[in-house]
């Protein structure tokens, strides 16, 4: 593949997977933050409120 494109693009072998892993980490952090925020919202309900009320 790199014989036809030239060896100047060989850095893609490392760069592209690193970017993908970083994006997975960012996505996991966003999901975790959303779940943590949802947990905080659930804990702040008044003591007399039932779960059926939205």
PLY file of the C-alpha trace (Angstrom):
ply
format ascii 1.0
element vertex 54
property float x
property float y
property float z
element edge 53
property int vertex1
property int vertex2
end_header
0.00 0.00 0.00
2.68 2.50 0.96
4.82 1.53 -2.01
2.30 3.18 -4.33
1.60 6.18 -2.08
5.15 6.74 -1.00
6.74 6.21 2.36
5.99 9.77 3.47
2.59 8.59 4.74
3.93 5.73 6.87
3.17 7.78 10.00
-0.50 6.96 9.37
0.18 3.46 10.67
0.55 4.91 14.17
-1.31 8.22 13.91
-4.72 6.91 12.84
-5.08 4.22 15.56
-3.88 6.68 18.22
-6.53 9.20 17.15
-9.21 6.49 17.22
-8.22 5.35 20.72
-8.24 8.97 21.93
-11.72 9.47 20.51
-12.94 6.32 22.28
-11.51 7.70 25.52
-13.23 11.06 25.01
-16.51 9.33 24.24
-16.20 7.15 27.36
-15.49 10.25 29.46
-18.57 12.01 28.05
-20.79 9.00 28.71
-19.38 8.69 32.23
-19.98 12.38 32.90
-23.55 12.04 31.65
-24.19 9.04 33.88
-22.68 10.84 36.86
-24.86 13.90 36.18
-27.95 11.71 35.90
-27.07 10.12 39.24
-26.74 13.52 40.88
-30.11 14.60 39.49
-31.76 11.44 40.80
-30.31 11.93 44.28
-31.58 15.52 44.49
-35.26 14.57 44.31
-37.35 15.66 47.27
-37.90 13.01 49.93
-41.67 12.80 49.30
-41.45 12.58 45.51
-42.21 9.24 43.91
-40.27 7.84 41.00
-43.34 7.98 38.75
-43.30 11.77 38.77
-41.08 13.23 36.10
0 1
1 2
2 3
3 4
4 5
5 6
6 7
7 8
8 9
9 10
10 11
11 12
12 13
13 14
14 15
15 16
16 17
17 18
18 19
19 20
20 21
21 22
22 23
23 24
24 25
25 26
26 27
27 28
28 29
29 30
30 31
31 32
32 33
33 34
34 35
35 36
36 37
37 38
38 39
39 40
40 41
41 42
42 43
43 44
44 45
45 46
46 47
47 48
48 49
49 50
50 51
51 52
52 53
